[in-house]
């Protein structure tokens, strides 16, 4: 299911999965949304796989409030 959401007053179309434990986004979107907030990604060692088993590159984690 795709829904429009607003993050920092920017409209983003999001693919929602209510059963997922993670929220992920492309690094280019992260940079656009949080460039003025100086949000930094922290390294982590979480391996992410899609439902089909494909590996997803993980650049880090960040807690946004």
Buried (B, 14 or more C-beta within 10 A) or exposed (E): EEEEEEBEEEEBEBEEEEEEEEEEEEEEEBEBBBEEEEEEEEEEEEEEEEEEEEEEEBEEEEEEE
